[in-house]
Amino acid sequence: MNEQLENQFKHVAIIMDGNGRWAEARAHTRVWGHIRGSRIVSEIVEEADDLNVESLTLYAFSTENWSRPLLEVKTLFSLLKKFIKKEKKRIIANDIRFKVMGDISALPDETKSLIYDLEGLTKNANGLKLNFAFGYGGRDEIIKSVNCFIKKNPGKELTKEDLSENLLIPEIKDVDLLIRTGGDMRVSNFLLWQIAYAELYFTETKWPEFKRSEFRDILFKVNERERRFGATRKTDSLEENESKAEENLRYISDSSSSVRGN
């Protein structure tokens, strides 16, 4: 079964939602929910690695989250630092490549140093690509990608490939499966370019109660879906479908030219 999942889910992304509501339902502060939710991350990373997922991107802090109460924002900062310190050895030992995508300029210097250090130590790792989206917004990423391309190629027309190559972490490719916990059914400005053909799965389970067993069940359940990428039959990838589309377009164009010539 793992081999099937390896082919189907190269990139899984998760919106880790429901921490605050989970805590409030238990008469605790929202901060307590984030603290409890942070304990789940390591289990899900480990399970993704066991299932041969190539890339796992976790939505930890969005550009919109800056509007939250200052104590909650500072707690999220602290939890990121704590995770890196706690999991550094295990990440390196398991050959996991770690990256943070987004604007981290407002983070404390110590936290930024920890991020840069772990990114450097794992840059050549060949295992799971673990990405934390922190200070991240999908629209902001697309704008930055376009501006980056224009700066390097003034006057040149932008292609889909050009935009993809200038994203924050271009090597992680498109998302195959987007999971959102917490019951809400929206994508919240997360990886907008990369989720164009992603399978979507929304669970009522709030993040502090999300277990590795449910994560595994979701992957196997969605693995049974037929992915067609706009075609009439199942295809292995979007690239395969685009290749077929280009072939059909060339045939139609050639046929039209032949008719005009007669």
N, C-alpha and C positions, 0 to 999 in steps of 0.2 A: 504493500500500500504506500509506503514512503516514496517509492520510485514514481508512482503516479502523481503524488503531490509535488515532487520535485519538478516534474514537467509542467504542471498546472499553475503552481504558485511560485513564481520567481520573486515577486515583490508583494509583500503584505503590509498594509498600513492600518494603523489603529488610532481612532479618536478615543482617548481614555476619559470618558465623560461619566458624570454622576457622583463624583467624590463629595461635593458640597451637599447635595440633596440627600445622599446616604447618611451623612453625619447629622444633618438637621432633623431627619426622621427619627433619630435616636437621641434628640435633645442635646446634641453636641455642636460645637462651632464648626464652620466649614473647614477651618484649618485642620481639625482632627481628621476629617475625611481625606484630605490630601496626604496626610501622614500615613494613614492606613492604606490608601491606594498605592503609595510608593512601594509598599512591600510586595505588591503583585507583579511589578515590572520584571524582576529577576526571574520569576517562574515562567512568564510568557516568553522572555528572551531565550531561556533554556529550552522550552518546548519548541519554539520556532527553529532553533538550531538542530534539535533532535529530528524534526520533520523535514530537514533539508531545504528549508526556505532560504533563498539566496539573500534577500534583503528584507529587513523589518524596519519600518519607519513609524515612530511613536510621536503623536501630537502632544507635547508637554506644556507648551505655552504659546498662545497666539498673539498676534499684534493687537487684537482687540482686548486681550486679557489685562493690558496695562490699566484699563479703567476699573479694575476690581479694587477692593479695599487694600490699602498698603500692607497690612499685616499678612493678607493672603498672598500677595505678590512676593513679599520677602520670604514667606514660607516655601513657595515654589522654588525660589532661588536656592534656599538652603537645602532643599531635598535633592536638587540636581547635584549640588556639591557632595552631599552625603552619599548619593548613589555612586558617583565616580570613585570616591575614596574607598567605599566598601567593595565595589565590584571590579576594581582595576586589575587585580591579580587574576581573577577568574576570566575576565575578558581576554587578557593576554594569553593565559594558559589554554584557552579554547580557540585561539587563532581567530578571534572576532575583530573585525575592523570597525572602529568607533568614530562617528562624526556627529557634529551638531550643525544643523542648518537653520539659518535665521540671523537676526540682528542681536548679538550678545554684548553689544558695546556698553549697555547699562549694568551688566553683571559686575559683582565685586571682582577686583583684580585677582584675588586668590582663586576664585572659581574659573575665571578665564584661563589662568595659568594651568589649572588642572585639566581643562578641556584641551588646550593646545598640546599639553604634554602627552595625554592619552591618544589624541589623534596622531601625533608624531610616532609614538611607540607602536601603533597598530596599522600604520598606513600601508604596510606591505602584507598584512594578514590575508589569508586565502579563504577564511571561513565566512560565517554570517556577516553581512554588512548591516550593522546596527546604527540607525540614524535617529537622533532626537531632534524634532522640530521645536525650536525654542526661540521666542521672539519672531515667530514665522507667520507669514500670510501668503496665500496662494497668488492673489493679484499682485502683491508687491514683488514676488519672485518673477512673475511673467514680465512686469515692467522693467525690472533690473536686467533680465535676460535680453530684452529688446534693446535697451540702452547700451548694454555691453557690446552687442553685435554692431550697432550703429557706430559706436566709438571706434571699433576695430575695422569696420568696413564701410566708411562713408560713401553714400550713393549707391550701395549695392542692395538689391531686393532681398528681403528676408524670406527664408523657407522654413518649413516645419522642422527640418533637420537642424537648421541653424539655431532656432529657438531652443530646441531640446539640448543642443550641445553647450548652450550658455546658461543653463539652469544651475542652481546652487550645487547639486550633486548629480551631474549628468549621467554618471555611470550606473545609477540604480534603475534607470529605464522606467517604463510605465508600470503603474500599479495593477496587479492582477486581482487583488481582493482588498476592499476597504471595509473594515469592521468598525462600527460605532457602538459603544456600550452606553447604558443610561436611559435608553428608551426614546430619545429624540431621533427624528429621521431627517437629517440634513447634513451637508458636508462641511459647513462652517469654514469656508475659505481655505480648505486644506488640499494641497497638491492638485489644484484645479486643472492644470495641464496634464498631469500624469494619470489622472483617474478617468480620462475620456472614455475608455472601454473597460473600466474595472467592474467586477462583480461587487455589488453592495450587500452588506449584511448588517441589520440593526437588531440588537438584542436589548431586552428590557433590563438585563442584569447590569447593575451599577458597578463601576470599575473596582471598588474595594471587595466585591464579591465575585469578580470574574476569575475563574479558575483555569488552570492549564487544561483540564479535561474538557471544559466548554470550548476553549480555543481549538483544541484538536477536533472536537465534534463539528465545529463550524467549518473547518477546512475540509473534512471528509464529506460533509453535507453539500457544500458548494462545489466540491470536486465533481459531483454528479450532474451539475448543470451543463448544458450544451452551450459552449461559447462559439458564436458564429461571426462576431465582428462585422455585422452588417450583411453577411452573406446568407444564403439559403441553407447551408449545411455547416456542420461543425468544422472549424479550421484550427490548426495548431497555434496560430499566432496572428496578430494584426499585420505583421510584415508579410506573411504568406498571402493574406487577403488583398493587401495593397498591391502586391506583385501581380496577382490575378486580375485585379482591376485595371492596372496599367496595360496588361496584355490585351484585355477586351477593348480598351480605349484605342489602342494602336490598330486593332483589327477593324473597328468601326471607322476610324479615320482613313485607313487605307481603302476600305470599301467605298467610302464617300468620294474619295479622290478618283477611284476607278469609274464610278457612275458619272461624275462630272466630265471625265475625259471622253466618255462615249457620247 
